Amino acid sequence: MTSLKPFQDDSASIGIGNLTLENGVDRIAIYGSLDITRDRAGLALARQLARLLDQVIVTLTSEKSLPDQVPPPAKPTTVRNPFT
């Protein structure tokens, strides 16, 4: 698994099974699906996910001035279609 430093950039992304985790400076997006099966492969996937979430928790806990909530992302601006 590629390492991810939570909240350090807006470009890192990793996959665990069919689950994608995208890093951001103010949020981490998690989407997709992950089947954790009752076998060694499922255990390995569960451990990968737990390690990443533990890193997120450690990072958030170490923040001295953690806000109550980050503002929602800015709405994209509409531009004129140059092809019409």
N, CA, C and O atoms as a Maestro MAE file, in Angstrom:
{
 s_m_m2io_version
 :::
 2.0.0
}

f_m_ct {
 s_m_title
 :::
 protein
 m_atom[336] {
  # First column is atom index #
  i_m_mmod_type
  r_m_x_coord
  r_m_y_coord
  r_m_z_coord
  i_m_residue_number
  s_m_chain_name
  s_m_pdb_residue_name
  s_m_pdb_atom_name
  i_m_atomic_number
  :::
  1 25 0.847 -1.182 0.000 1 A "MET " " N  " 7
  2 3 0.000 0.000 0.000 1 A "MET " " CA " 6
  3 2 0.886 1.236 0.000 1 A "MET " " C  " 6
  4 15 1.855 1.324 0.754 1 A "MET " " O  " 8
  5 25 0.542 2.176 -0.847 2 A "THR " " N  " 7
  6 3 1.246 3.450 -0.895 2 A "THR " " CA " 6
  7 2 0.931 4.228 0.368 2 A "THR " " C  " 6
  8 15 -0.199 4.209 0.856 2 A "THR " " O  " 8
  9 25 1.938 4.915 0.898 3 A "SER " " N  " 7
  10 3 1.677 5.678 2.117 3 A "SER " " CA " 6
  11 2 0.960 6.972 1.769 3 A "SER " " C  " 6
  12 15 1.133 7.529 0.685 3 A "SER " " O  " 8
  13 25 0.166 7.429 2.698 4 A "LEU " " N  " 7
  14 3 -0.592 8.656 2.533 4 A "LEU " " CA " 6
  15 2 -0.420 9.456 3.801 4 A "LEU " " C  " 6
  16 15 -0.661 8.942 4.893 4 A "LEU " " O  " 8
  17 25 -0.008 10.700 3.680 5 A "LYS " " N  " 7
  18 3 0.131 11.564 4.845 5 A "LYS " " CA " 6
  19 2 -1.140 12.405 4.922 5 A "LYS " " C  " 6
  20 15 -1.308 13.341 4.140 5 A "LYS " " O  " 8
  21 25 -2.032 12.085 5.850 6 A "PRO " " N  " 7
  22 3 -3.332 12.763 5.888 6 A "PRO " " CA " 6
  23 2 -3.215 14.277 5.944 6 A "PRO " " C  " 6
  24 15 -2.437 14.833 6.720 6 A "PRO " " O  " 8
  25 25 -4.010 14.932 5.099 7 A "PHE " " N  " 7
  26 3 -4.167 16.384 5.056 7 A "PHE " " CA " 6
  27 2 -2.901 17.129 4.624 7 A "PHE " " C  " 6
  28 15 -2.780 18.325 4.888 7 A "PHE " " O  " 8
  29 25 -1.958 16.453 3.969 8 A "GLN " " N  " 7
  30 3 -0.711 17.098 3.573 8 A "GLN " " CA " 6
  31 2 -0.724 17.632 2.149 8 A "GLN " " C  " 6
  32 15 0.099 18.483 1.812 8 A "GLN " " O  " 8
  33 25 -1.631 17.160 1.306 9 A "ASP " " N  " 7
  34 3 -1.667 17.635 -0.076 9 A "ASP " " CA " 6
  35 2 -3.048 17.393 -0.671 9 A "ASP " " C  " 6
  36 15 -3.901 16.751 -0.058 9 A "ASP " " O  " 8
  37 25 -3.251 17.915 -1.866 10 A "ASP " " N  " 7
  38 3 -4.512 17.729 -2.576 10 A "ASP " " CA " 6
  39 2 -4.372 16.774 -3.749 10 A "ASP " " C  " 6
  40 15 -5.182 16.818 -4.674 10 A "ASP " " O  " 8
  41 25 -3.366 15.916 -3.731 11 A "SER " " N  " 7
  42 3 -3.141 15.085 -4.907 11 A "SER " " CA " 6
  43 2 -3.002 13.597 -4.624 11 A "SER " " C  " 6
  44 15 -3.206 12.790 -5.531 11 A "SER " " O  " 8
  45 25 -2.667 13.207 -3.420 12 A "ALA " " N  " 7
  46 3 -2.431 11.787 -3.141 12 A "ALA " " CA " 6
  47 2 -3.744 11.015 -3.093 12 A "ALA " " C  " 6
  48 15 -4.759 11.518 -2.610 12 A "ALA " " O  " 8
  49 25 -3.709 9.809 -3.592 13 A "SER " " N  " 7
  50 3 -4.874 8.937 -3.600 13 A "SER " " CA " 6
  51 2 -4.380 7.505 -3.475 13 A "SER " " C  " 6
  52 15 -3.387 7.125 -4.095 13 A "SER " " O  " 8
  53 25 -5.072 6.722 -2.679 14 A "ILE " " N  " 7
  54 3 -4.708 5.304 -2.575 14 A "ILE " " CA " 6
  55 2 -5.966 4.460 -2.681 14 A "ILE " " C  " 6
  56 15 -7.078 4.942 -2.467 14 A "ILE " " O  " 8
  57 25 -5.771 3.213 -3.009 15 A "GLY " " N  " 7
  58 3 -6.881 2.282 -3.096 15 A "GLY " " CA " 6
  59 2 -6.659 1.104 -2.178 15 A "GLY " " C  " 6
  60 15 -5.548 0.590 -2.049 15 A "GLY " " O  " 8
  61 25 -7.736 0.687 -1.542 16 A "ILE " " N  " 7
  62 3 -7.741 -0.536 -0.743 16 A "ILE " " CA " 6
  63 2 -8.912 -1.337 -1.281 16 A "ILE " " C  " 6
  64 15 -10.068 -0.976 -1.060 16 A "ILE " " O  " 8
  65 25 -8.624 -2.409 -1.977 17 A "GLY " " N  " 7
  66 3 -9.694 -3.121 -2.672 17 A "GLY " " CA " 6
  67 2 -10.308 -2.167 -3.690 17 A "GLY " " C  " 6
  68 15 -9.591 -1.551 -4.478 17 A "GLY " " O  " 8
  69 25 -11.630 -2.044 -3.674 18 A "ASN " " N  " 7
  70 3 -12.316 -1.094 -4.552 18 A "ASN " " CA " 6
  71 2 -12.673 0.195 -3.818 18 A "ASN " " C  " 6
  72 15 -13.505 0.970 -4.289 18 A "ASN " " O  " 8
  73 25 -12.052 0.422 -2.679 19 A "LEU " " N  " 7
  74 3 -12.264 1.628 -1.894 19 A "LEU " " CA " 6
  75 2 -11.164 2.621 -2.245 19 A "LEU " " C  " 6
  76 15 -9.986 2.262 -2.247 19 A "LEU " " O  " 8
  77 25 -11.527 3.848 -2.537 20 A "THR " " N  " 7
  78 3 -10.561 4.886 -2.874 20 A "THR " " CA " 6
  79 2 -10.549 5.935 -1.779 20 A "THR " " C  " 6
  80 15 -11.602 6.358 -1.301 20 A "THR " " O  " 8
  81 25 -9.365 6.350 -1.386 21 A "LEU " " N  " 7
  82 3 -9.198 7.406 -0.390 21 A "LEU " " CA " 6
  83 2 -8.379 8.511 -1.038 21 A "LEU " " C  " 6
  84 15 -7.226 8.304 -1.416 21 A "LEU " " O  " 8
  85 25 -8.990 9.693 -1.164 22 A "GLU " " N  " 7
  86 3 -8.325 10.839 -1.783 22 A "GLU " " CA " 6
  87 2 -7.959 11.845 -0.713 22 A "GLU " " C  " 6
  88 15 -8.803 12.273 0.075 22 A "GLU " " O  " 8
  89 25 -6.712 12.211 -0.694 23 A "ASN " " N  " 7
  90 3 -6.204 13.149 0.295 23 A "ASN " " CA " 6
  91 2 -6.563 14.573 -0.093 23 A "ASN " " C  " 6
  92 15 -6.689 14.889 -1.276 23 A "ASN " " O  " 8
  93 25 -6.726 15.420 0.894 24 A "GLY " " N  " 7
  94 3 -6.951 16.837 0.697 24 A "GLY " " CA " 6
  95 2 -6.405 17.577 1.902 24 A "GLY " " C  " 6
  96 15 -6.192 16.972 2.953 24 A "GLY " " O  " 8
  97 25 -6.173 18.871 1.771 25 A "VAL " " N  " 7
  98 3 -5.623 19.616 2.896 25 A "VAL " " CA " 6
  99 2 -6.672 19.875 3.978 25 A "VAL " " C  " 6
  100 15 -6.319 20.141 5.127 25 A "VAL " " O  " 8
  101 25 -7.963 19.800 3.620 26 A "ASP " " N  " 7
  102 3 -8.994 20.027 4.630 26 A "ASP " " CA " 6
  103 2 -9.997 18.882 4.753 26 A "ASP " " C  " 6
  104 15 -10.889 18.940 5.599 26 A "ASP " " O  " 8
  105 25 -9.868 17.841 3.923 27 A "ARG " " N  " 7
  106 3 -10.760 16.690 4.018 27 A "ARG " " CA " 6
  107 2 -10.156 15.504 3.279 27 A "ARG " " C  " 6
  108 15 -9.340 15.664 2.371 27 A "ARG " " O  " 8
  109 25 -10.573 14.322 3.685 28 A "ILE " " N  " 7
  110 3 -10.191 13.094 2.999 28 A "ILE " " CA " 6
  111 2 -11.475 12.470 2.488 28 A "ILE " " C  " 6
  112 15 -12.381 12.177 3.269 28 A "ILE " " O  " 8
  113 25 -11.559 12.265 1.184 29 A "ALA " " N  " 7
  114 3 -12.744 11.666 0.580 29 A "ALA " " CA " 6
  115 2 -12.556 10.155 0.512 29 A "ALA " " C  " 6
  116 15 -11.516 9.661 0.076 29 A "ALA " " O  " 8
  117 25 -13.583 9.432 0.953 30 A "ILE " " N  " 7
  118 3 -13.565 7.972 0.917 30 A "ILE " " CA " 6
  119 2 -14.788 7.520 0.136 30 A "ILE " " C  " 6
  120 15 -15.920 7.847 0.491 30 A "ILE " " O  " 8
  121 25 -14.549 6.767 -0.927 31 A "TYR " " N  " 7
  122 3 -15.679 6.288 -1.716 31 A "TYR " " CA " 6
  123 2 -15.351 4.939 -2.347 31 A "TYR " " C  " 6
  124 15 -14.188 4.549 -2.446 31 A "TYR " " O  " 8
  125 25 -16.378 4.251 -2.762 32 A "GLY " " N  " 7
  126 3 -16.217 2.935 -3.357 32 A "GLY " " CA " 6
  127 2 -16.758 1.874 -2.428 32 A "GLY " " C  " 6
  128 15 -17.619 2.148 -1.592 32 A "GLY " " O  " 8
  129 25 -16.261 0.681 -2.573 33 A "SER " " N  " 7
  130 3 -16.696 -0.408 -1.705 33 A "SER " " CA " 6
  131 2 -15.504 -1.284 -1.345 33 A "SER " " C  " 6
  132 15 -14.504 -1.349 -2.061 33 A "SER " " O  " 8
  133 25 -15.646 -1.936 -0.239 34 A "LEU " " N  " 7
  134 3 -14.583 -2.821 0.240 34 A "LEU " " CA " 6
  135 2 -15.239 -4.021 0.903 34 A "LEU " " C  " 6
  136 15 -15.971 -3.866 1.880 34 A "LEU " " O  " 8
  137 25 -14.990 -5.197 0.390 35 A "ASP " " N  " 7
  138 3 -15.475 -6.424 1.013 35 A "ASP " " CA " 6
  139 2 -14.369 -6.976 1.883 35 A "ASP " " C  " 6
  140 15 -13.318 -7.385 1.390 35 A "ASP " " O  " 8
  141 25 -14.613 -6.985 3.179 36 A "ILE " " N  " 7
  142 3 -13.656 -7.581 4.109 36 A "ILE " " CA " 6
  143 2 -14.166 -8.993 4.390 36 A "ILE " " C  " 6
  144 15 -15.118 -9.199 5.143 36 A "ILE " " O  " 8
  145 25 -13.511 -9.937 3.769 37 A "THR " " N  " 7
  146 3 -13.934 -11.331 3.880 37 A "THR " " CA " 6
  147 2 -13.354 -11.978 5.128 37 A "THR " " C  " 6
  148 15 -12.380 -11.492 5.703 37 A "THR " " O  " 8
  149 25 -13.955 -13.057 5.525 38 A "ARG " " N  " 7
  150 3 -13.534 -13.751 6.742 38 A "ARG " " CA " 6
  151 2 -12.412 -14.736 6.404 38 A "ARG " " C  " 6
  152 15 -12.576 -15.953 6.487 38 A "ARG " " O  " 8
  153 25 -11.287 -14.174 6.027 39 A "ASP " " N  " 7
  154 3 -10.114 -14.972 5.679 39 A "ASP " " CA " 6
  155 2 -8.874 -14.091 5.824 39 A "ASP " " C  " 6
  156 15 -8.970 -12.942 6.255 39 A "ASP " " O  " 8
  157 25 -7.717 -14.631 5.463 40 A "ARG " " N  " 7
  158 3 -6.472 -13.866 5.612 40 A "ARG " " CA " 6
  159 2 -6.446 -12.628 4.716 40 A "ARG " " C  " 6
  160 15 -5.929 -11.581 5.106 40 A "ARG " " O  " 8
  161 25 -7.004 -12.755 3.521 41 A "ALA " " N  " 7
  162 3 -7.048 -11.608 2.621 41 A "ALA " " CA " 6
  163 2 -7.916 -10.492 3.217 41 A "ALA " " C  " 6
  164 15 -7.551 -9.319 3.141 41 A "ALA " " O  " 8
  165 25 -9.050 -10.849 3.804 42 A "GLY " " N  " 7
  166 3 -9.918 -9.867 4.446 42 A "GLY " " CA " 6
  167 2 -9.236 -9.216 5.641 42 A "GLY " " C  " 6
  168 15 -9.382 -8.016 5.873 42 A "GLY " " O  " 8
  169 25 -8.499 -10.006 6.387 43 A "LEU " " N  " 7
  170 3 -7.761 -9.477 7.529 43 A "LEU " " CA " 6
  171 2 -6.720 -8.459 7.069 43 A "LEU " " C  " 6
  172 15 -6.548 -7.412 7.693 43 A "LEU " " O  " 8
  173 25 -6.033 -8.770 5.983 44 A "ALA " " N  " 7
  174 3 -5.020 -7.841 5.456 44 A "ALA " " CA " 6
  175 2 -5.664 -6.523 5.018 44 A "ALA " " C  " 6
  176 15 -5.117 -5.454 5.285 44 A "ALA " " O  " 8
  177 25 -6.812 -6.588 4.352 45 A "LEU " " N  " 7
  178 3 -7.510 -5.377 3.936 45 A "LEU " " CA " 6
  179 2 -7.981 -4.566 5.137 45 A "LEU " " C  " 6
  180 15 -7.859 -3.341 5.151 45 A "LEU " " O  " 8
  181 25 -8.519 -5.250 6.144 46 A "ALA " " N  " 7
  182 3 -8.983 -4.562 7.355 46 A "ALA " " CA " 6
  183 2 -7.826 -3.862 8.059 46 A "ALA " " C  " 6
  184 15 -7.983 -2.750 8.563 46 A "ALA " " O  " 8
  185 25 -6.679 -4.506 8.091 47 A "ARG " " N  " 7
  186 3 -5.509 -3.889 8.730 47 A "ARG " " CA " 6
  187 2 -5.034 -2.667 7.956 47 A "ARG " " C  " 6
  188 15 -4.654 -1.667 8.564 47 A "ARG " " O  " 8
  189 25 -5.049 -2.729 6.616 48 A "GLN " " N  " 7
  190 3 -4.650 -1.573 5.809 48 A "GLN " " CA " 6
  191 2 -5.568 -0.391 6.085 48 A "GLN " " C  " 6
  192 15 -5.102 0.733 6.272 48 A "GLN " " O  " 8
  193 25 -6.875 -0.646 6.111 49 A "LEU " " N  " 7
  194 3 -7.832 0.421 6.370 49 A "LEU " " CA " 6
  195 2 -7.658 0.974 7.779 49 A "LEU " " C  " 6
  196 15 -7.699 2.188 7.979 49 A "LEU " " O  " 8
  197 25 -7.465 0.101 8.747 50 A "ALA " " N  " 7
  198 3 -7.281 0.541 10.136 50 A "ALA " " CA " 6
  199 2 -6.021 1.390 10.282 50 A "ALA " " C  " 6
  200 15 -6.036 2.392 10.998 50 A "ALA " " O  " 8
  201 25 -4.926 1.004 9.612 51 A "ARG " " N  " 7
  202 3 -3.689 1.792 9.688 51 A "ARG " " CA " 6
  203 2 -3.909 3.199 9.147 51 A "ARG " " C  " 6
  204 15 -3.455 4.178 9.741 51 A "ARG " " O  " 8
  205 25 -4.605 3.295 8.021 52 A "LEU " " N  " 7
  206 3 -4.842 4.610 7.446 52 A "LEU " " CA " 6
  207 2 -5.734 5.453 8.355 52 A "LEU " " C  " 6
  208 15 -5.438 6.624 8.592 52 A "LEU " " O  " 8
  209 25 -6.810 4.877 8.860 53 A "LEU " " N  " 7
  210 3 -7.704 5.633 9.741 53 A "LEU " " CA " 6
  211 2 -7.008 6.018 11.037 53 A "LEU " " C  " 6
  212 15 -7.269 7.088 11.586 53 A "LEU " " O  " 8
  213 25 -6.122 5.156 11.532 54 A "ASP " " N  " 7
  214 3 -5.334 5.512 12.721 54 A "ASP " " CA " 6
  215 2 -4.454 6.733 12.444 54 A "ASP " " C  " 6
  216 15 -4.315 7.602 13.304 54 A "ASP " " O  " 8
  217 25 -3.855 6.804 11.237 55 A "GLN " " N  " 7
  218 3 -3.034 7.960 10.875 55 A "GLN " " CA " 6
  219 2 -3.881 9.232 10.835 55 A "GLN " " C  " 6
  220 15 -3.437 10.293 11.274 55 A "GLN " " O  " 8
  221 25 -5.097 9.121 10.307 56 A "VAL " " N  " 7
  222 3 -6.003 10.271 10.245 56 A "VAL " " CA " 6
  223 2 -6.336 10.737 11.661 56 A "VAL " " C  " 6
  224 15 -6.306 11.935 11.942 56 A "VAL " " O  " 8
  225 25 -6.650 9.808 12.544 57 A "ILE " " N  " 7
  226 3 -7.000 10.149 13.921 57 A "ILE " " CA " 6
  227 2 -5.826 10.801 14.636 57 A "ILE " " C  " 6
  228 15 -6.011 11.790 15.345 57 A "ILE " " O  " 8
  229 25 -4.627 10.267 14.464 58 A "VAL " " N  " 7
  230 3 -3.437 10.846 15.094 58 A "VAL " " CA " 6
  231 2 -3.213 12.268 14.586 58 A "VAL " " C  " 6
  232 15 -2.916 13.168 15.372 58 A "VAL " " O  " 8
  233 25 -3.355 12.473 13.281 59 A "THR " " N  " 7
  234 3 -3.168 13.801 12.705 59 A "THR " " CA " 6
  235 2 -4.193 14.786 13.255 59 A "THR " " C  " 6
  236 15 -3.842 15.899 13.647 59 A "THR " " O  " 8
  237 25 -5.451 14.380 13.284 60 A "LEU " " N  " 7
  238 3 -6.497 15.275 13.796 60 A "LEU " " CA " 6
  239 2 -6.328 15.553 15.284 60 A "LEU " " C  " 6
  240 15 -6.549 16.678 15.733 60 A "LEU " " O  " 8
  241 25 -5.940 14.545 16.049 61 A "THR " " N  " 7
  242 3 -5.757 14.709 17.483 61 A "THR " " CA " 6
  243 2 -4.605 15.646 17.802 61 A "THR " " C  " 6
  244 15 -4.638 16.349 18.812 61 A "THR " " O  " 8
  245 25 -3.586 15.663 16.948 62 A "SER " " N  " 7
  246 3 -2.418 16.509 17.207 62 A "SER " " CA " 6
  247 2 -2.655 17.980 16.863 62 A "SER " " C  " 6
  248 15 -1.846 18.833 17.229 62 A "SER " " O  " 8
  249 25 -3.741 18.287 16.171 63 A "GLU " " N  " 7
  250 3 -4.061 19.672 15.821 63 A "GLU " " CA " 6
  251 2 -4.438 20.444 17.082 63 A "GLU " " C  " 6
  252 15 -5.339 20.047 17.821 63 A "GLU " " O  " 8
  253 25 -3.741 21.541 17.315 64 A "LYS " " N  " 7
  254 3 -4.001 22.347 18.516 64 A "LYS " " CA " 6
  255 2 -5.253 23.200 18.372 64 A "LYS " " C  " 6
  256 15 -5.981 23.403 19.343 64 A "LYS " " O  " 8
  257 25 -5.510 23.703 17.158 65 A "SER " " N  " 7
  258 3 -6.661 24.589 16.958 65 A "SER " " CA " 6
  259 2 -7.593 24.003 15.895 65 A "SER " " C  " 6
  260 15 -7.863 24.636 14.874 65 A "SER " " O  " 8
  261 25 -8.070 22.810 16.146 66 A "LEU " " N  " 7
  262 3 -8.968 22.128 15.222 66 A "LEU " " CA " 6
  263 2 -10.323 22.837 15.223 66 A "LEU " " C  " 6
  264 15 -10.939 22.977 16.279 66 A "LEU " " O  " 8
  265 25 -10.799 23.286 14.055 67 A "PRO " " N  " 7
  266 3 -12.087 23.983 14.019 67 A "PRO " " CA " 6
  267 2 -13.240 23.007 14.268 67 A "PRO " " C  " 6
  268 15 -13.077 21.793 14.141 67 A "PRO " " O  " 8
  269 25 -14.394 23.548 14.622 68 A "ASP " " N  " 7
  270 3 -15.571 22.707 14.804 68 A "ASP " " CA " 6
  271 2 -15.992 22.051 13.503 68 A "ASP " " C  " 6
  272 15 -16.438 20.904 13.491 68 A "ASP " " O  " 8
  273 25 -15.848 22.791 12.397 69 A "GLN " " N  " 7
  274 3 -16.232 22.265 11.087 69 A "GLN " " CA " 6
  275 2 -15.542 23.083 10.005 69 A "GLN " " C  " 6
  276 15 -15.443 24.305 10.118 69 A "GLN " " O  " 8
  277 25 -15.066 22.416 8.957 70 A "VAL " " N  " 7
  278 3 -14.480 23.157 7.834 70 A "VAL " " CA " 6
  279 2 -15.607 23.627 6.925 70 A "VAL " " C  " 6
  280 15 -16.640 22.965 6.834 70 A "VAL " " O  " 8
  281 25 -15.426 24.750 6.257 71 A "PRO " " N  " 7
  282 3 -16.467 25.225 5.344 71 A "PRO " " CA " 6
  283 2 -16.591 24.277 4.153 71 A "PRO " " C  " 6
  284 15 -15.631 23.594 3.796 71 A "PRO " " O  " 8
  285 25 -17.765 24.236 3.543 72 A "PRO " " N  " 7
  286 3 -17.927 23.369 2.363 72 A "PRO " " CA " 6
  287 2 -17.054 23.870 1.225 72 A "PRO " " C  " 6
  288 15 -16.670 25.039 1.207 72 A "PRO " " O  " 8
  289 25 -16.736 23.000 0.278 73 A "PRO " " N  " 7
  290 3 -15.908 23.440 -0.848 73 A "PRO " " CA " 6
  291 2 -16.601 24.560 -1.631 73 A "PRO " " C  " 6
  292 15 -17.829 24.626 -1.685 73 A "PRO " " O  " 8
  293 25 -15.816 25.411 -2.219 74 A "ALA " " N  " 7
  294 3 -16.361 26.505 -3.025 74 A "ALA " " CA " 6
  295 2 -17.070 25.937 -4.253 74 A "ALA " " C  " 6
  296 15 -16.618 24.961 -4.851 74 A "ALA " " O  " 8
  297 25 -18.181 26.563 -4.615 75 A "LYS " " N  " 7
  298 3 -18.914 26.127 -5.803 75 A "LYS " " CA " 6
  299 2 -18.104 26.494 -7.042 75 A "LYS " " C  " 6
  300 15 -17.507 27.569 -7.100 75 A "LYS " " O  " 8
  301 25 -18.082 25.608 -8.027 76 A "PRO " " N  " 7
  302 3 -17.325 25.923 -9.249 76 A "PRO " " CA " 6
  303 2 -17.986 27.074 -10.005 76 A "PRO " " C  " 6
  304 15 -19.198 27.270 -9.923 76 A "PRO " " O  " 8
  305 25 -17.181 27.823 -10.732 77 A "THR " " N  " 7
  306 3 -17.717 28.918 -11.535 77 A "THR " " CA " 6
  307 2 -18.092 28.404 -12.920 77 A "THR " " C  " 6
  308 15 -17.462 27.486 -13.445 77 A "THR " " O  " 8
  309 25 -19.100 28.993 -13.491 78 A "THR " " N  " 7
  310 3 -19.546 28.606 -14.825 78 A "THR " " CA " 6
  311 2 -18.832 29.477 -15.842 78 A "THR " " C  " 6
  312 15 -18.747 30.695 -15.688 78 A "THR " " O  " 8
  313 25 -18.325 28.840 -16.874 79 A "VAL " " N  " 7
  314 3 -17.670 29.577 -17.944 79 A "VAL " " CA " 6
  315 2 -18.404 29.327 -19.252 79 A "VAL " " C  " 6
  316 15 -19.041 28.289 -19.427 79 A "VAL " " O  " 8
  317 25 -18.314 30.269 -20.156 80 A "ARG " " N  " 7
  318 3 -18.962 30.139 -21.453 80 A "ARG " " CA " 6
  319 2 -18.288 29.030 -22.254 80 A "ARG " " C  " 6
  320 15 -17.061 28.945 -22.294 80 A "ARG " " O  " 8
  321 25 -19.074 28.200 -22.877 81 A "ASN " " N  " 7
  322 3 -18.572 27.121 -23.724 81 A "ASN " " CA " 6
  323 2 -17.995 27.720 -25.000 81 A "ASN " " C  " 6
  324 15 -18.743 28.314 -25.776 81 A "ASN " " O  " 8
  325 25 -16.699 27.586 -25.246 82 A "PRO " " N  " 7
  326 3 -16.097 28.195 -26.436 82 A "PRO " " CA " 6
  327 2 -16.477 27.482 -27.729 82 A "PRO " " C  " 6
  328 15 -16.157 27.986 -28.806 82 A "PRO " " O  " 8
  329 25 -17.136 26.348 -27.670 83 A "PHE " " N  " 7
  330 3 -17.465 25.565 -28.854 83 A "PHE " " CA " 6
  331 2 -18.899 25.788 -29.324 83 A "PHE " " C  " 6
  332 15 -19.338 25.154 -30.283 83 A "PHE " " O  " 8
  333 25 -19.636 26.681 -28.661 84 A "THR " " N  " 7
  334 3 -21.013 26.945 -29.104 84 A "THR " " CA " 6
  335 2 -21.140 28.331 -29.665 84 A "THR " " C  " 6
  336 15 -22.226 28.728 -30.087 84 A "THR " " O  " 8
  :::
 }
 m_bond[335] {
  # First column is bond index #
  i_m_from
  i_m_to
  i_m_order
  :::
  1 1 2 1
  2 2 3 1
  3 3 4 2
  4 3 5 1
  5 5 6 1
  6 6 7 1
  7 7 8 2
  8 7 9 1
  9 9 10 1
  10 10 11 1
  11 11 12 2
  12 11 13 1
  13 13 14 1
  14 14 15 1
  15 15 16 2
  16 15 17 1
  17 17 18 1
  18 18 19 1
  19 19 20 2
  20 19 21 1
  21 21 22 1
  22 22 23 1
  23 23 24 2
  24 23 25 1
  25 25 26 1
  26 26 27 1
  27 27 28 2
  28 27 29 1
  29 29 30 1
  30 30 31 1
  31 31 32 2
  32 31 33 1
  33 33 34 1
  34 34 35 1
  35 35 36 2
  36 35 37 1
  37 37 38 1
  38 38 39 1
  39 39 40 2
  40 39 41 1
  41 41 42 1
  42 42 43 1
  43 43 44 2
  44 43 45 1
  45 45 46 1
  46 46 47 1
  47 47 48 2
  48 47 49 1
  49 49 50 1
  50 50 51 1
  51 51 52 2
  52 51 53 1
  53 53 54 1
  54 54 55 1
  55 55 56 2
  56 55 57 1
  57 57 58 1
  58 58 59 1
  59 59 60 2
  60 59 61 1
  61 61 62 1
  62 62 63 1
  63 63 64 2
  64 63 65 1
  65 65 66 1
  66 66 67 1
  67 67 68 2
  68 67 69 1
  69 69 70 1
  70 70 71 1
  71 71 72 2
  72 71 73 1
  73 73 74 1
  74 74 75 1
  75 75 76 2
  76 75 77 1
  77 77 78 1
  78 78 79 1
  79 79 80 2
  80 79 81 1
  81 81 82 1
  82 82 83 1
  83 83 84 2
  84 83 85 1
  85 85 86 1
  86 86 87 1
  87 87 88 2
  88 87 89 1
  89 89 90 1
  90 90 91 1
  91 91 92 2
  92 91 93 1
  93 93 94 1
  94 94 95 1
  95 95 96 2
  96 95 97 1
  97 97 98 1
  98 98 99 1
  99 99 100 2
  100 99 101 1
  101 101 102 1
  102 102 103 1
  103 103 104 2
  104 103 105 1
  105 105 106 1
  106 106 107 1
  107 107 108 2
  108 107 109 1
  109 109 110 1
  110 110 111 1
  111 111 112 2
  112 111 113 1
  113 113 114 1
  114 114 115 1
  115 115 116 2
  116 115 117 1
  117 117 118 1
  118 118 119 1
  119 119 120 2
  120 119 121 1
  121 121 122 1
  122 122 123 1
  123 123 124 2
  124 123 125 1
  125 125 126 1
  126 126 127 1
  127 127 128 2
  128 127 129 1
  129 129 130 1
  130 130 131 1
  131 131 132 2
  132 131 133 1
  133 133 134 1
  134 134 135 1
  135 135 136 2
  136 135 137 1
  137 137 138 1
  138 138 139 1
  139 139 140 2
  140 139 141 1
  141 141 142 1
  142 142 143 1
  143 143 144 2
  144 143 145 1
  145 145 146 1
  146 146 147 1
  147 147 148 2
  148 147 149 1
  149 149 150 1
  150 150 151 1
  151 151 152 2
  152 151 153 1
  153 153 154 1
  154 154 155 1
  155 155 156 2
  156 155 157 1
  157 157 158 1
  158 158 159 1
  159 159 160 2
  160 159 161 1
  161 161 162 1
  162 162 163 1
  163 163 164 2
  164 163 165 1
  165 165 166 1
  166 166 167 1
  167 167 168 2
  168 167 169 1
  169 169 170 1
  170 170 171 1
  171 171 172 2
  172 171 173 1
  173 173 174 1
  174 174 175 1
  175 175 176 2
  176 175 177 1
  177 177 178 1
  178 178 179 1
  179 179 180 2
  180 179 181 1
  181 181 182 1
  182 182 183 1
  183 183 184 2
  184 183 185 1
  185 185 186 1
  186 186 187 1
  187 187 188 2
  188 187 189 1
  189 189 190 1
  190 190 191 1
  191 191 192 2
  192 191 193 1
  193 193 194 1
  194 194 195 1
  195 195 196 2
  196 195 197 1
  197 197 198 1
  198 198 199 1
  199 199 200 2
  200 199 201 1
  201 201 202 1
  202 202 203 1
  203 203 204 2
  204 203 205 1
  205 205 206 1
  206 206 207 1
  207 207 208 2
  208 207 209 1
  209 209 210 1
  210 210 211 1
  211 211 212 2
  212 211 213 1
  213 213 214 1
  214 214 215 1
  215 215 216 2
  216 215 217 1
  217 217 218 1
  218 218 219 1
  219 219 220 2
  220 219 221 1
  221 221 222 1
  222 222 223 1
  223 223 224 2
  224 223 225 1
  225 225 226 1
  226 226 227 1
  227 227 228 2
  228 227 229 1
  229 229 230 1
  230 230 231 1
  231 231 232 2
  232 231 233 1
  233 233 234 1
  234 234 235 1
  235 235 236 2
  236 235 237 1
  237 237 238 1
  238 238 239 1
  239 239 240 2
  240 239 241 1
  241 241 242 1
  242 242 243 1
  243 243 244 2
  244 243 245 1
  245 245 246 1
  246 246 247 1
  247 247 248 2
  248 247 249 1
  249 249 250 1
  250 250 251 1
  251 251 252 2
  252 251 253 1
  253 253 254 1
  254 254 255 1
  255 255 256 2
  256 255 257 1
  257 257 258 1
  258 258 259 1
  259 259 260 2
  260 259 261 1
  261 261 262 1
  262 262 263 1
  263 263 264 2
  264 263 265 1
  265 265 266 1
  266 266 267 1
  267 267 268 2
  268 267 269 1
  269 269 270 1
  270 270 271 1
  271 271 272 2
  272 271 273 1
  273 273 274 1
  274 274 275 1
  275 275 276 2
  276 275 277 1
  277 277 278 1
  278 278 279 1
  279 279 280 2
  280 279 281 1
  281 281 282 1
  282 282 283 1
  283 283 284 2
  284 283 285 1
  285 285 286 1
  286 286 287 1
  287 287 288 2
  288 287 289 1
  289 289 290 1
  290 290 291 1
  291 291 292 2
  292 291 293 1
  293 293 294 1
  294 294 295 1
  295 295 296 2
  296 295 297 1
  297 297 298 1
  298 298 299 1
  299 299 300 2
  300 299 301 1
  301 301 302 1
  302 302 303 1
  303 303 304 2
  304 303 305 1
  305 305 306 1
  306 306 307 1
  307 307 308 2
  308 307 309 1
  309 309 310 1
  310 310 311 1
  311 311 312 2
  312 311 313 1
  313 313 314 1
  314 314 315 1
  315 315 316 2
  316 315 317 1
  317 317 318 1
  318 318 319 1
  319 319 320 2
  320 319 321 1
  321 321 322 1
  322 322 323 1
  323 323 324 2
  324 323 325 1
  325 325 326 1
  326 326 327 1
  327 327 328 2
  328 327 329 1
  329 329 330 1
  330 330 331 1
  331 331 332 2
  332 331 333 1
  333 333 334 1
  334 334 335 1
  335 335 336 2
  :::
 }
}
